[in-house]
Amino acid sequence: MAKADGKGAGGFRKRKHDNFPHGHRREEKDNINSSSTVYLAFKGFQLELDTRHDKYERLVKLSRDITIESKRTIFLLHRITSAPNGEEILMESEAKLDIVRQKIKQVAQELVGEDMHQFHRAISPGLQEYVEAVSFQYFIKTRTLVSIEEINKQLIFAAEDKEEETKEPASDCLNTQSHVWSLKVTPVDYLLGVADLTGELMRMCINSVGNGDIDTPFELSQFLRQIYDGFSYIGNTGPYEVSKKLYTLKQSLAKVENACYALKVRGSEIPKHMLADVFSTKTEIIEQEDGLP
């Protein structure tokens, strides 16, 4: 049978430009007027998009660094339940948080003159982890929850002397009048960081029980109940990420409350070195009932 007109092998219709030689298309590109208004406009769009993409990638990298250093701070703070001198750990954690704030300062410098919400997805994971680390340290010190205002106060940065000497007065990253950078944690990032805090408090409860401390679990149980009550007011009316964290928060609270129940009912019967085993058994039973892996 003869092939249909305009169709190549396999019955596929040829594209119109396939009939033109490649050299002809190359000549069309060479004949583009580089001084035309349309060409210059699209070159400007290309430059703006490339610049924005590069900035987004830099912010993603900074957010990863903030997340890593914040996690290291949290791991350090968990040692306070068994350390003989808790003040040394708190001082070391403060030094680590200062390193994290220097990273956040770089984020603030990148966002000068920009709409932060356009880059929020790039920096949100790091800010959530930072809120978790700061609130965990604050709870260990004061046994209360740090406010978002207190967190944002620590994210106002002044230019150091060396930076003032090296930076030109007309730099876009520097406010030449005040020499100050700032970055505000959004309410959603704050809530998500506090929700993650409950998991660290549950681990702190495990460590405390393992060390024979039977008072801290009851204190943590009351604190977690207050946080859960606060999140319950938001419920499903808040952002999707917040409502999703509510289930995990409920699980952490249930584990701590069941451990407190076991300590209250059988605490006098069980030796202190076996309390951690009882707590672990209770935790495994809860996870099996809830179908958690």
C-alpha positions in Angstrom: 0.0 0.0 0.0 1.2 3.5 -0.7 2.0 5.7 2.2 -0.4 8.5 3.0 0.7 12.0 1.9 2.6 14.0 4.5 3.3 11.0 6.6 6.7 9.4 7.3 7.7 5.9 8.4 5.3 4.4 10.9 2.5 6.6 9.9 3.6 9.7 11.9 2.9 13.0 10.3 6.0 15.1 9.8 6.2 18.4 11.6 6.2 21.4 9.3 9.6 22.6 10.2 11.2 19.2 9.5 11.0 20.1 5.8 13.3 23.0 6.3 17.1 22.4 6.4 18.9 22.9 9.7 21.1 25.5 8.3 18.0 27.7 7.5 16.9 27.6 11.2 20.4 28.5 12.3 20.3 31.5 9.9 17.0 32.7 11.5 18.6 32.7 14.9 21.6 34.6 13.6 19.3 37.2 12.0 17.6 38.0 15.3 17.9 41.7 16.1 19.6 41.8 19.5 18.8 45.4 19.9 15.0 45.0 19.5 12.7 45.9 22.4 11.2 42.5 22.6 14.5 40.7 22.6 15.9 43.0 25.3 12.8 42.5 27.4 13.1 38.7 27.3 16.8 38.9 28.1 15.9 40.9 31.1 13.3 38.3 32.1 15.9 35.6 31.7 18.4 37.4 33.9 15.8 38.1 36.6 14.6 34.5 36.7 18.1 33.1 36.8 19.0 35.5 39.7 15.9 34.5 41.6 16.6 30.8 41.1 20.2 31.1 42.3 19.0 33.0 45.4 16.4 30.3 46.0 19.1 27.6 45.8 21.4 29.5 48.2 18.5 29.8 50.7 17.8 26.1 50.5 21.4 25.3 51.3 21.3 27.7 54.3 18.1 26.1 55.5 19.8 22.7 55.4 22.7 24.1 57.4 20.3 25.6 60.0 18.5 22.3 60.2 21.7 20.3 60.8 23.0 22.6 63.5 19.7 22.8 65.2 19.5 19.0 65.4 22.9 18.9 66.9 21.8 21.3 69.5 18.8 19.2 70.4 20.9 16.0 70.6 23.2 17.9 73.0 20.4 19.1 75.2 19.1 15.5 75.6 22.3 14.8 77.5 21.3 17.1 80.3 19.1 14.4 82.0 22.2 12.3 82.7 24.9 15.0 82.9 26.4 15.9 86.3 26.6 19.6 85.4 23.7 20.9 83.3 25.1 24.4 83.2 27.9 23.4 80.9 25.5 21.8 78.5 23.3 24.9 78.4 26.3 27.1 77.7 27.5 24.8 75.0 24.0 24.7 73.5 23.9 28.5 73.5 27.1 28.6 71.6 25.7 26.2 69.0 22.5 28.3 68.7 24.7 31.4 68.1 26.2 29.6 65.1 22.6 28.9 63.9 21.7 32.5 64.2 24.7 33.5 62.1 23.2 31.3 59.4 19.9 32.9 59.8 21.6 36.3 59.5 22.8 35.2 56.1 19.3 34.3 55.2 18.1 37.8 56.3 20.9 39.4 54.2 19.7 37.4 51.1 16.1 38.5 51.6 16.8 42.3 51.8 14.6 44.0 49.3 12.7 40.7 48.6 9.2 39.4 49.5 10.0 36.7 52.1 6.9 34.8 51.2 8.2 34.1 47.7 11.1 32.2 49.3 9.3 30.9 52.3 9.3 27.3 51.2 13.1 27.4 50.9 13.7 28.5 54.5 10.7 27.1 56.3 12.2 23.7 57.3 15.3 25.3 58.8 13.2 27.9 60.8 11.0 25.1 62.2 14.0 23.2 63.4 15.4 26.3 64.9 12.2 27.0 66.8 12.2 23.5 68.1 15.8 23.8 69.4 15.2 27.2 71.0 12.0 26.2 72.6 13.6 23.0 73.9 16.4 24.9 75.5 14.0 27.5 76.9 11.9 24.8 78.5 14.9 23.2 80.2 15.8 26.6 81.6 12.4 27.9 82.6 9.9 25.0 82.4 7.8 27.3 80.2 7.1 27.8 76.5 9.1 30.5 74.6 6.9 33.0 72.8 7.2 33.9 69.1 8.1 37.5 70.1 11.0 36.3 72.2 12.3 34.2 69.3 12.0 37.1 66.8 13.9 39.4 69.2 16.9 37.1 68.9 16.8 37.4 65.1 17.7 41.0 64.9 21.3 41.4 63.8 23.6 44.4 63.8 26.6 44.7 61.5 29.9 43.8 63.1 32.9 46.1 62.8 34.7 43.9 60.2 31.5 43.8 58.1 31.2 47.6 58.2 34.7 47.9 56.9 34.5 45.4 54.1 31.0 46.2 52.9 30.5 49.2 50.7 27.9 51.8 51.8 25.8 51.3 48.7 25.6 47.5 49.1 22.1 46.1 48.4 22.4 43.6 51.3 23.0 46.2 53.9 20.7 48.8 55.3 23.0 51.8 55.1 21.0 53.8 57.7 20.6 51.3 60.5 23.1 48.6 59.6 20.6 46.1 60.9 19.2 42.9 59.4 16.1 41.0 60.8 14.1 38.0 60.0 10.7 37.2 61.5 9.5 33.6 62.2 6.0 33.2 60.8 3.2 32.0 63.1 2.9 28.8 61.1 6.6 28.0 61.4 6.4 28.7 65.1 3.4 26.4 65.6 5.1 23.6 63.6 8.3 24.0 65.6 6.4 23.8 68.9 4.5 20.7 67.6 7.9 19.0 66.9 9.0 20.0 70.4 6.5 17.6 71.9 8.4 14.7 70.4 11.6 15.9 72.1 9.8 16.3 75.4 8.6 12.7 75.1 12.2 11.5 74.5 13.3 13.6 77.5 10.6 11.8 79.6 12.1 8.4 78.5 15.6 9.5 79.4 14.4 10.8 82.8 12.7 7.6 83.7 15.8 5.6 82.7 17.8 7.7 85.1 15.3 7.0 87.9 13.7 10.5 87.8 10.0 10.0 88.5 9.1 13.6 88.9 10.0 15.0 85.5 7.4 12.7 83.6 4.5 14.2 85.6 5.8 17.7 84.9 6.2 17.0 81.2 2.7 15.4 81.1 1.0 18.6 82.4 3.0 20.8 80.0 2.2 18.6 77.0 -1.5 18.6 78.0 -1.4 22.4 77.9 0.2 22.5 74.5 -2.3 19.9 73.2 -5.2 21.9 74.5 -3.9 25.0 72.7 -3.6 23.1 69.4 -7.1 21.7 69.9 -8.5 25.2 69.7 -7.0 25.5 66.2 -8.1 22.1 65.1 -8.8 21.7 61.4 -9.4 25.4 60.9 -5.6 26.2 60.8 -3.1 25.4 58.0 -2.9 21.8 56.8 0.6 21.2 58.1 -0.6 22.2 61.7 -3.6 19.9 61.7 -1.4 17.1 60.4 1.1 17.6 63.3 -1.8 17.4 65.8 -2.0 13.6 65.5 1.7 13.2 66.2 1.3 15.5 69.2 -1.5 13.4 70.5 0.6 10.3 70.3 3.5 11.9 72.3 1.0 13.0 74.9 -0.5 9.5 75.2 2.9 7.9 75.6 3.9 10.2 78.4 0.5 9.9 80.2 0.5 6.2 80.1 4.1 6.2 81.5 2.9 8.4 84.3 0.0 6.1 84.9 2.4 3.1 85.2 4.6 5.1 87.6 1.7 6.2 89.7 0.1 2.8 90.0 3.2 0.6 90.2 6.0 3.0 90.9 6.5 1.9 94.5 6.7 -1.8 93.3 9.2 -1.4 90.5 12.9 -0.7 91.2 14.2 2.5 89.6 16.5 0.7 87.3 13.5 -1.2 85.7 11.3 1.9 85.2 12.7 2.5 81.7 11.7 -1.1 80.7 8.2 -0.5 81.9 8.0 2.7 80.0 9.3 1.1 76.8 6.7 -1.7 77.1 3.9 0.8 77.5 5.1 2.7 74.4 5.2 -0.4 72.3 1.6 -1.4 73.4 0.3 2.1 72.4 2.0 2.0 69.0 0.6 -1.5 68.3 -2.9 -0.3 69.2 -2.6 2.8 67.0 -1.1 0.8 64.1 2.1 2.8 64.1 5.2 1.1 62.5 
